[in-house]
Amino acid sequence: METIFGNLQGLKSSQLKQLQRLYHQRIPGDRITTPEFSQRMAAISTEVNQPVCAYINRRGQVIRVGVGTPRQTQIPPLELPRYGAERLSGIRCIATHLKPEPPNEAALTAMALQRLDALVVLNITGTGFTRRGGGSTGYVKEAYLAHLTPQESRTLITSPAAPKVGESQIQSPSWNISPPLDLDDLADQDLVDLVENLEAEFQREFVAQEVDADHDRVLIVGLMTSEMTLLQFQDTLLELGRLVDTAGGDVLQTIQQKRSRVHPQTVVGEGKVQEIALTAQTLGVNLVVFDRDLSPSQVRNLEMQIGIRVVDRTEVILDIFAQRAQSRAGKLQVELAQLEYMQPRLAGRGRTMSRLGGGIGTRGPGETKLETERRAIGQRISRLQKEVDQLQAHRSRLRQRRQHQEVPSVALVGYTNAGKSTLLNALTNAEVYTADQLFATLDPTTRRLVIPHGETDEHQEILITDTVGFIHELPASLVDAFRATLEEVTEADALLHLVDLSHPAWLRHIRSVREILAQMPITPGPALVIFNKIDEADSETLALAREEFPLAVFISASQRLGLETLRHRLAQLIEYAVDCG
């Protein structure tokens, strides 16, 4: 039995049957509609006193009937045929309208969201009238034909620079609306010719704008809540743009919303979800990234309404970690973090995961794919956890061996991309991988460094370790998975806290690192603040940093500025840490 969608309250069974019969109508393949079909829809709409929509495929079959406006009856994105930015959906909508006016923006937006071949709006009289010649009744006063058009003005905003907050970045869809038509003129429109010409133009535009197919085309969504300042919000979005770029995506656009609190179902409001879906369609986006962690139900709700994959900030960071991990230890820890993130998100992954049966007290033949997968992931997490524990014990033995040799140790800590690996290379002539990216290196690297003794100026050896970069609101699963790495911080005699002074949010980065260090199970040793990239910072920032942190060291690791001063201050720090220890 075919389904009627929309507002069915108050409809009589006879009216439902009339709507049901629309499914048995067939429109010629080269026609948008026929006068007979349009009049039948208008008659039904007049009787129920509500708008009615019929969705028709290119074979002329009615595939969906809804009571309501095109916005209220639109086909959910996940139920639409799969198509690219260069194609239309292969579906057209014939809609009745109770007022004598052209299609409104809500109806046209619904057309754009579904990438309909065409939208026909039939303005009906409400009472009917006797047509010329008598004998039959008409209900359609006038008709409008609307369709999408290619948007030559679309621009591709590429990474790493995400659009600035507050700028009007939303691209409006482009459409064409005919003048008022009578039903005979409407019936003369050639659907095949219209669709072929439109798709040829979309194809030309798509080829002209196509970027590297290996890269995700990303739309970033940011939500500014009442507890955030504008500066914090801007920093969060800029950092997310860098994360997406590091993960290999191209940021096409950023959408922002300001709300007092997060919407429990969709994070942003219903209207903003529609805007996201429309922008994703307009730009040919294939991934939407939110600036905060999403619950499994929020991801599910958003994907159903937007129609493309939705991920959160944590998933982007996990993806970067998966790409960057080189050692077996790093790969183990990344896999553990990914599985722990994935486990609670298995529910609601489609009908294949629905419950199949089984009874109380038994899981045998009734065990679902969901339960099987959840158990397998649980077992894998247990195995990985044991291996990480073994790794932790191995590193602990190595640290004890170094301590027995009485070699002081220093850990380099700091916000991601502060320049820790560059500094390690500059001090020790190591060859650690460096790049102007977030989380360029994950695996800890330890090197020997010769520095002057704090009192005698004789040479002494110390060990210096480059650790994984910190980040604002580091996902808890990553903190747990990387505890073996982070223990290099707690076991070190002293810390070098490196800060990128050229970054506009350098003060916030210092607070974020200190917050993470404060959560360590063992209190880390004394820390020396080092401001890096002073060659890229302005004089006002330098003056403020000197005033706020008078004991700090100012260097440029890439230009090898201030390194000698750093060596002497490091020697004093080691002497102080050893004496206090």
C-alpha positions as CSV (number, residue, x, y, z in Angstrom):
1,M,0.0,0.0,0.0
2,E,1.4,3.4,-1.0
3,T,1.9,5.8,1.8
4,I,0.5,9.3,2.2
5,F,2.9,11.7,4.1
6,G,2.3,15.0,5.9
7,N,-0.6,16.4,7.8
8,L,-3.4,13.8,7.6
9,Q,-5.4,15.0,10.6
10,G,-9.1,15.4,9.9
11,L,-9.0,13.8,6.5
12,K,-11.9,11.5,5.6
13,S,-11.3,7.9,4.3
14,S,-12.7,9.0,0.9
15,Q,-10.2,11.8,0.7
16,L,-7.3,9.5,1.6
17,K,-8.5,7.1,-1.2
18,Q,-8.4,10.0,-3.7
19,L,-4.9,10.8,-2.6
20,Q,-4.0,7.1,-2.8
21,R,-5.3,6.9,-6.4
22,L,-2.7,9.5,-7.4
23,Y,-0.1,6.7,-7.2
24,H,-1.8,5.0,-10.1
25,Q,-1.4,8.0,-12.5
26,R,1.3,7.9,-15.1
27,I,2.7,11.0,-16.8
28,P,4.3,10.8,-20.3
29,G,8.1,10.6,-19.9
30,D,8.8,13.8,-21.8
31,R,6.1,15.9,-20.1
32,I,6.4,17.7,-16.7
33,T,2.7,17.2,-16.0
34,T,-0.6,17.0,-17.9
35,P,-3.7,19.2,-17.5
36,E,-5.7,16.2,-16.3
37,F,-3.2,15.3,-13.6
38,S,-2.9,18.9,-12.4
39,Q,-6.7,19.4,-12.3
40,R,-7.1,16.2,-10.3
41,M,-4.5,17.3,-7.8
42,A,-6.1,20.8,-7.5
43,A,-9.6,19.2,-7.0
44,I,-8.3,17.0,-4.2
45,S,-6.4,20.0,-2.6
46,T,-9.6,22.1,-2.8
47,E,-11.6,19.3,-1.1
48,V,-9.2,18.8,1.8
49,N,-8.4,22.5,1.9
50,Q,-4.7,21.9,2.2
51,P,-1.7,22.0,-0.1
52,V,-0.9,18.7,-1.8
53,C,2.4,17.6,-3.3
54,A,3.1,14.7,-5.7
55,Y,6.7,13.6,-6.4
56,I,7.3,12.0,-9.9
57,N,10.3,10.2,-11.2
58,R,11.6,10.4,-14.8
59,R,9.6,7.4,-15.9
60,G,6.4,9.4,-15.0
61,Q,5.6,7.3,-11.9
62,V,4.2,9.0,-8.8
63,I,6.6,7.9,-6.0
64,R,5.5,10.0,-3.1
65,V,2.3,11.9,-2.2
66,G,2.2,14.4,0.7
67,V,-0.3,16.7,2.3
68,G,1.4,20.0,3.0
69,T,3.8,22.3,1.3
70,P,7.0,21.2,-0.5
71,R,8.9,22.2,2.6
72,Q,6.7,20.0,4.8
73,T,6.6,17.0,2.5
74,Q,10.2,17.0,1.1
75,I,11.9,13.6,0.8
76,P,14.5,13.0,3.5
77,P,18.1,13.2,2.1
78,L,18.9,9.6,2.9
79,E,15.9,8.4,0.9
80,L,16.9,10.4,-2.2
81,P,18.8,8.8,-5.0
82,R,22.6,9.1,-4.8
83,Y,23.8,11.8,-7.1
84,G,26.8,14.2,-7.4
85,A,27.0,18.0,-7.6
86,E,26.7,17.8,-11.4
87,R,23.4,15.8,-11.4
88,L,19.8,16.5,-10.5
89,S,17.9,13.9,-8.4
90,G,15.6,12.6,-11.2
91,I,12.5,13.7,-9.3
92,R,10.1,16.6,-9.9
93,C,7.4,17.9,-7.5
94,I,3.9,19.1,-8.5
95,A,2.5,21.2,-5.6
96,T,-0.8,23.0,-5.1
97,H,-0.9,26.3,-3.4
98,L,-3.9,27.9,-1.8
99,K,-2.9,31.5,-2.5
100,P,-2.4,33.2,-5.9
101,E,1.3,34.0,-5.6
102,P,4.6,32.7,-7.1
103,P,6.6,29.9,-5.3
104,N,7.9,31.2,-2.0
105,E,11.4,30.8,-0.7
106,A,10.6,27.9,1.5
107,A,9.3,25.9,-1.5
108,L,12.3,26.9,-3.6
109,T,14.7,26.0,-0.8
110,A,13.1,22.5,-0.6
111,M,13.6,22.2,-4.3
112,A,17.3,23.0,-3.9
113,L,17.8,20.7,-1.0
114,Q,16.4,17.8,-3.0
115,R,18.0,18.9,-6.3
116,L,14.6,18.4,-8.0
117,D,14.4,18.3,-11.7
118,A,11.6,20.9,-11.5
119,L,9.0,22.3,-9.1
120,V,5.5,23.1,-10.4
121,V,3.3,25.2,-8.2
122,L,-0.4,25.2,-9.1
123,N,-2.3,28.1,-7.6
124,I,-5.9,27.0,-7.1
125,T,-9.1,29.0,-6.9
126,G,-10.4,27.3,-3.7
127,T,-14.0,27.0,-5.1
128,G,-13.6,25.8,-8.7
129,F,-15.1,27.4,-11.7
130,T,-16.8,26.3,-14.9
131,R,-14.4,26.2,-17.8
132,R,-15.2,27.6,-21.2
133,G,-17.6,25.5,-23.1
134,G,-19.2,24.2,-19.8
135,G,-19.4,20.7,-18.7
136,S,-16.2,20.5,-16.6
137,T,-14.9,22.2,-13.6
138,G,-11.4,23.7,-13.3
139,Y,-9.5,24.5,-10.1
140,V,-6.1,25.8,-11.3
141,K,-6.0,29.6,-11.7
142,E,-2.3,29.7,-12.9
143,A,0.9,27.6,-12.7
144,Y,4.5,28.4,-12.1
145,L,7.5,26.3,-13.2
146,A,10.7,26.6,-11.2
147,H,14.1,24.9,-11.6
148,L,17.7,25.2,-10.4
149,T,20.3,27.0,-12.5
150,P,24.1,26.7,-12.3
151,Q,25.8,29.2,-10.0
152,E,28.7,30.7,-11.8
153,S,29.6,33.0,-8.9
154,R,30.3,30.1,-6.5
155,T,33.8,30.3,-5.1
156,L,35.9,27.6,-3.6
157,I,37.4,28.6,-0.2
158,T,40.3,26.3,0.3
159,S,42.2,25.3,3.5
160,P,44.0,26.2,5.6
161,A,42.3,29.6,6.1
162,A,38.8,29.0,7.3
163,P,36.4,32.0,6.6
164,K,36.4,34.5,9.4
165,V,33.7,34.5,11.9
166,G,31.0,37.1,11.3
167,E,31.5,37.3,7.6
168,S,28.5,36.5,5.4
169,Q,29.7,33.4,3.6
170,I,26.5,31.6,2.8
171,Q,26.0,31.0,-0.9
172,S,22.4,31.4,-2.1
173,P,21.1,28.7,-4.4
174,S,20.3,30.0,-7.9
175,W,16.9,29.2,-9.5
176,N,14.6,30.3,-12.3
177,I,10.9,30.9,-12.0
178,S,8.6,31.2,-15.0
179,P,5.9,33.8,-15.5
180,P,2.4,32.6,-14.8
181,L,1.4,29.8,-17.1
182,D,-1.9,28.1,-18.0
183,L,-2.0,24.3,-17.9
184,D,-1.8,23.9,-21.7
185,D,1.5,26.0,-21.8
186,L,2.8,24.0,-18.9
187,A,2.0,20.7,-20.6
188,D,4.0,21.8,-23.7
189,Q,7.2,22.1,-21.6
190,D,9.7,19.4,-22.7
191,L,11.0,17.8,-19.5
192,V,13.8,15.7,-21.2
193,D,15.1,18.8,-23.0
194,L,15.0,20.9,-19.8
195,V,16.8,18.3,-17.7
196,E,19.5,17.5,-20.3
197,N,20.4,21.1,-20.7
198,L,20.5,21.8,-17.0
199,E,22.7,18.8,-16.2
200,A,25.1,19.7,-19.1
201,E,25.5,23.1,-17.5
202,F,25.9,21.7,-14.0
203,Q,28.5,19.2,-15.4
204,R,30.5,22.1,-17.0
205,E,30.5,24.0,-13.7
206,F,31.4,20.9,-11.7
207,V,34.4,20.1,-13.8
208,A,35.6,23.8,-13.6
209,Q,35.4,23.7,-9.8
210,E,36.4,20.1,-9.0
211,V,39.3,19.8,-6.5
212,D,41.5,16.9,-5.8
213,A,39.2,13.8,-5.5
214,D,41.3,12.4,-2.7
215,H,40.4,15.4,-0.5
216,D,37.1,15.7,1.4
217,R,35.2,18.8,0.6
218,V,34.4,20.1,4.1
219,L,31.8,22.4,5.6
220,I,32.6,23.6,9.1
221,V,29.8,24.3,11.6
222,G,30.5,26.4,14.7
223,L,28.2,27.1,17.6
224,M,28.9,30.0,19.9
225,T,27.1,29.5,23.3
226,S,26.7,32.0,26.1
227,E,29.7,30.8,28.1
228,M,32.1,31.6,25.2
229,T,33.6,34.9,24.2
230,L,33.8,36.0,20.6
231,L,37.6,35.6,20.7
232,Q,37.4,32.1,22.0
233,F,34.9,31.2,19.4
234,Q,37.1,32.6,16.6
235,D,40.1,30.8,17.9
236,T,38.2,27.5,18.1
237,L,37.0,27.8,14.4
238,L,40.4,28.8,13.1
239,E,42.0,25.8,15.0
240,L,39.3,23.5,13.6
241,G,40.1,24.7,10.1
242,R,43.8,23.9,10.7
243,L,42.8,20.4,12.0
244,V,40.7,19.7,8.9
245,D,43.6,20.9,6.7
246,T,46.1,18.7,8.6
247,A,43.7,15.7,8.2
248,G,43.7,16.3,4.4
249,G,40.4,18.1,3.9
250,D,39.5,21.3,2.0
251,V,37.4,23.7,4.0
252,L,34.9,25.2,1.5
253,Q,32.9,27.3,4.0
254,T,32.2,27.9,7.6
255,I,28.7,28.4,9.1
256,Q,28.2,29.9,12.5
257,Q,25.2,30.1,14.9
258,K,24.9,31.9,18.3
259,R,22.6,30.1,20.8
260,S,22.3,30.3,24.6
261,R,22.8,26.5,24.8
262,V,23.3,23.4,22.6
263,H,20.2,22.0,20.9
264,P,19.9,18.5,22.4
265,Q,18.9,16.8,19.2
266,T,20.8,18.6,16.5
267,V,23.3,20.9,18.3
268,V,22.1,23.9,16.1
269,G,18.5,25.0,15.5
270,E,16.2,23.4,12.9
271,G,16.5,26.4,10.5
272,K,20.3,26.2,10.7
273,V,20.2,22.5,9.9
274,Q,18.3,23.3,6.8
275,E,20.8,26.0,5.9
276,I,23.7,23.6,6.4
277,A,21.9,21.0,4.1
278,L,21.3,23.7,1.5
279,T,24.9,25.0,1.6
280,A,26.2,21.4,1.4
281,Q,24.1,20.8,-1.7
282,T,25.1,24.1,-3.3
283,L,28.8,23.7,-2.8
284,G,29.0,19.9,-3.4
285,V,30.3,19.2,0.2
286,N,30.8,15.6,1.2
287,L,31.7,16.1,4.9
288,V,30.3,18.3,7.7
289,V,32.5,18.9,10.7
290,F,31.2,20.4,14.0
291,D,33.4,22.3,16.4
292,R,32.4,20.2,19.4
293,D,31.8,16.6,20.4
294,L,28.6,15.1,19.2
295,S,26.6,12.4,20.8
296,P,25.7,9.3,18.7
297,S,22.1,10.4,18.5
298,Q,23.1,13.9,17.4
299,V,25.2,12.5,14.6
300,R,22.4,10.2,13.5
301,N,19.8,13.1,13.5
302,L,22.1,15.4,11.6
303,E,23.0,12.8,9.0
304,M,19.4,12.0,8.4
305,Q,18.5,15.7,7.8
306,I,21.6,16.8,5.9
307,G,22.1,13.6,3.9
308,I,26.0,13.5,4.1
309,R,28.5,12.3,6.7
310,V,28.8,14.3,9.9
311,V,31.8,14.2,12.2
312,D,32.9,16.1,15.3
313,R,36.2,17.6,16.4
314,T,37.4,14.5,18.2
315,E,37.0,12.3,15.1
316,V,39.1,14.8,13.1
317,I,41.8,14.6,15.7
318,L,41.7,10.8,15.8
319,D,42.0,10.7,12.0
320,I,45.1,12.9,12.2
321,F,46.6,10.7,14.9
322,A,45.9,7.6,12.8
323,Q,47.8,9.2,9.8
324,R,50.7,10.4,11.9
325,A,51.5,7.5,14.2
326,Q,54.7,5.8,13.0
327,S,55.8,3.4,15.7
328,R,54.0,0.3,16.8
329,A,53.3,1.9,20.2
330,G,51.8,4.9,18.6
331,K,49.6,2.8,16.3
332,L,48.4,0.7,19.2
333,Q,47.4,3.8,21.2
334,V,45.6,5.4,18.2
335,E,43.7,2.2,17.5
336,L,42.7,1.9,21.2
337,A,41.4,5.6,21.2
338,Q,39.5,5.0,17.9
339,L,37.8,1.9,19.2
340,E,36.8,3.5,22.5
341,Y,35.4,6.4,20.6
342,M,33.5,4.1,18.2
343,Q,32.0,1.7,20.7
344,P,29.2,3.9,22.1
345,R,28.4,5.1,18.5
346,L,27.4,1.7,17.1
347,A,23.7,2.0,17.9
348,G,21.3,3.1,15.2
349,R,23.5,2.3,12.2
350,G,20.6,1.3,10.0
351,R,18.3,-1.6,9.6
352,T,21.1,-4.1,9.4
353,M,21.7,-3.4,13.0
354,S,18.1,-3.8,14.1
355,R,17.1,-6.5,16.6
356,L,16.5,-9.8,14.9
357,G,15.0,-11.9,17.7
358,G,16.2,-14.1,20.6
359,G,14.6,-14.6,23.9
360,I,15.1,-13.9,27.6
361,G,18.2,-15.7,28.9
362,T,19.6,-16.6,25.5
363,R,21.7,-14.8,22.9
364,G,22.3,-17.7,20.5
365,P,20.5,-17.4,17.2
366,G,18.9,-14.0,18.1
367,E,22.2,-12.2,18.5
368,T,22.3,-9.1,16.3
369,K,25.1,-7.8,14.1
370,L,25.2,-4.8,16.5
371,E,25.8,-6.9,19.5
372,T,28.3,-9.1,17.7
373,E,30.3,-6.1,16.6
374,R,30.1,-4.4,20.0
375,R,31.4,-7.6,21.7
376,A,34.2,-7.9,19.1
377,I,35.2,-4.3,19.7
378,G,35.1,-4.8,23.5
379,Q,37.5,-7.8,23.1
380,R,39.8,-5.9,20.9
381,I,39.9,-3.0,23.4
382,S,40.8,-5.4,26.2
383,R,43.7,-6.9,24.1
384,L,45.0,-3.4,23.1
385,Q,44.7,-2.2,26.7
386,K,46.9,-5.1,27.9
387,E,49.5,-4.3,25.2
388,V,49.5,-0.6,26.1
389,D,50.0,-1.6,29.8
390,Q,52.9,-3.7,28.7
391,L,54.3,-0.8,26.7
392,Q,53.8,1.4,29.8
393,A,55.8,-1.1,31.9
394,H,58.6,-1.3,29.3
395,R,58.9,2.5,29.2
396,S,58.9,2.6,33.0
397,R,61.9,0.2,33.0
398,L,63.8,2.3,30.5
399,R,63.2,5.4,32.6
400,Q,64.4,3.6,35.8
401,R,67.5,2.5,34.0
402,R,68.2,6.1,32.9
403,Q,67.6,7.3,36.5
404,H,70.1,4.7,37.9
405,Q,72.6,6.1,35.5
406,E,71.8,9.5,37.1
407,V,71.2,11.2,33.8
408,P,68.8,14.1,34.3
409,S,65.8,14.2,32.0
410,V,63.8,17.1,30.5
411,A,60.4,16.8,28.7
412,L,59.4,19.3,26.0
413,V,55.7,20.1,26.3
414,G,53.5,22.6,24.6
415,Y,50.5,23.2,22.5
416,T,50.5,21.4,19.1
417,N,52.6,23.2,16.4
418,A,54.5,25.3,19.0
419,G,57.8,24.1,17.5
420,K,58.9,21.3,19.9
421,S,60.3,19.0,17.2
422,T,62.1,22.0,15.6
423,L,63.6,22.9,18.9
424,L,64.7,19.3,19.6
425,N,66.4,19.2,16.1
426,A,68.1,22.6,16.7
427,L,69.5,21.6,20.1
428,T,70.6,18.0,19.4
429,N,70.9,17.9,15.6
430,A,68.3,15.2,15.5
431,E,66.2,14.5,12.4
432,V,62.7,14.5,13.9
433,Y,60.0,15.1,11.3
434,T,58.7,18.7,11.4
435,A,56.0,20.5,9.5
436,D,53.7,23.5,9.9
437,Q,50.8,21.3,10.8
438,L,49.0,20.3,14.0
439,F,50.2,17.0,15.5
440,A,53.0,16.7,12.9
441,T,54.8,14.2,15.3
442,L,53.1,11.8,17.8
443,D,55.7,9.4,18.9
444,P,58.0,10.5,21.8
445,T,61.6,11.0,20.7
446,T,64.4,11.1,23.3
447,R,67.9,12.5,22.5
448,R,71.0,13.3,24.5
449,L,72.0,16.9,24.9
450,V,75.2,18.3,26.3
451,I,74.8,21.5,28.3
452,P,77.1,23.5,30.7
453,H,76.8,22.6,34.3
454,G,75.0,25.2,36.3
455,E,77.9,26.0,38.7
456,T,81.1,24.7,37.2
457,D,80.4,25.3,33.5
458,E,81.7,21.8,32.9
459,H,79.9,19.8,30.3
460,Q,77.1,17.5,31.4
461,E,74.7,15.2,29.6
462,I,70.9,15.3,29.9
463,L,68.1,13.5,28.1
464,I,65.5,15.6,26.3
465,T,62.2,14.1,25.1
466,D,59.8,15.5,22.5
467,T,56.2,14.7,23.5
468,V,52.9,14.7,21.7
469,G,51.4,18.2,21.3
470,F,48.6,19.3,23.6
471,I,45.4,20.9,22.3
472,H,42.4,22.7,23.9
473,E,39.9,20.2,25.2
474,L,42.1,17.2,24.3
475,P,39.7,14.3,23.9
476,A,39.6,12.1,27.1
477,S,40.1,8.9,25.1
478,L,43.3,10.3,23.7
479,V,44.6,11.3,27.2
480,D,44.0,7.7,28.4
481,A,45.4,6.1,25.3
482,F,48.5,8.2,25.3
483,R,49.1,8.0,29.0
484,A,52.3,6.0,28.3
485,T,53.6,8.9,26.2
486,L,52.4,11.5,28.7
487,E,54.2,9.7,31.5
488,E,57.4,10.9,30.0
489,V,56.2,14.3,31.2
490,T,55.5,13.2,34.8
491,E,58.8,11.2,35.1
492,A,61.0,14.0,33.8
493,D,63.1,16.0,36.2
494,A,61.9,19.2,34.6
495,L,59.8,20.6,31.8
496,L,60.4,23.0,29.0
497,H,57.0,24.6,28.2
498,L,57.3,25.8,24.6
499,V,54.8,28.5,23.5
500,D,54.2,29.8,20.0
501,L,54.3,33.6,20.6
502,S,53.2,34.3,17.0
503,H,49.8,32.7,17.5
504,P,47.1,35.2,18.5
505,A,45.8,32.8,21.2
506,W,49.1,32.1,22.9
507,L,47.8,33.0,26.3
508,R,44.9,30.5,25.9
509,H,47.4,27.9,24.8
510,I,49.4,28.3,28.0
511,R,46.3,27.9,30.1
512,S,45.3,24.7,28.1
513,V,48.7,23.1,28.6
514,R,48.7,23.9,32.3
515,E,45.2,22.5,32.7
516,I,46.3,19.2,31.1
517,L,49.4,19.0,33.2
518,A,47.3,19.6,36.4
519,Q,45.3,16.5,35.5
520,M,48.4,14.3,35.6
521,P,48.4,11.6,38.3
522,I,51.9,12.6,39.3
523,T,52.8,16.3,39.7
524,P,55.4,17.2,37.0
525,G,58.7,18.8,37.9
526,P,59.5,22.5,37.6
527,A,58.8,24.1,34.2
528,L,60.7,26.8,32.3
529,V,58.5,28.8,29.9
530,I,60.1,29.3,26.5
531,F,58.5,31.6,23.9
532,N,59.2,30.5,20.4
533,K,58.9,32.1,17.0
534,I,59.8,35.6,18.3
535,D,60.8,36.5,14.8
536,E,57.2,36.3,13.7
537,A,55.7,38.1,16.7
538,D,55.0,41.8,16.9
539,S,56.6,44.2,19.4
540,E,53.4,44.6,21.4
541,T,53.1,40.9,22.0
542,L,56.8,40.6,22.9
543,A,56.4,43.4,25.4
544,L,53.3,41.8,27.0
545,A,55.0,38.4,27.2
546,R,58.1,39.9,28.9
547,E,55.8,41.7,31.4
548,E,53.6,38.6,32.2
549,F,56.5,36.1,32.2
550,P,59.7,37.9,33.3
551,L,61.6,34.6,33.9
552,A,60.8,33.1,30.4
553,V,63.3,32.6,27.6
554,F,62.7,34.0,24.2
555,I,63.9,32.1,21.1
556,S,63.3,31.3,17.5
557,A,64.1,27.6,17.0
558,S,63.9,27.7,13.2
559,Q,66.3,30.7,13.1
560,R,68.4,29.4,16.0
561,L,68.0,32.6,17.9
562,G,68.5,32.6,21.7
563,L,69.6,28.9,21.9
564,E,72.7,29.7,23.9
565,T,70.7,31.5,26.5
566,L,68.3,28.6,26.6
567,R,71.2,26.1,27.3
568,H,72.4,28.1,30.3
569,R,68.9,28.6,31.7
570,L,68.2,24.8,31.1
571,A,71.4,24.0,33.1
572,Q,70.1,26.2,36.0
573,L,66.7,24.5,35.8
574,I,68.2,21.0,35.9
575,E,70.4,22.0,38.9
576,Y,67.3,23.3,40.7
577,A,65.2,20.3,39.9
578,V,67.9,17.7,41.0
579,D,68.5,19.6,44.2
580,C,64.8,19.8,45.0
581,G,64.3,16.1,44.0
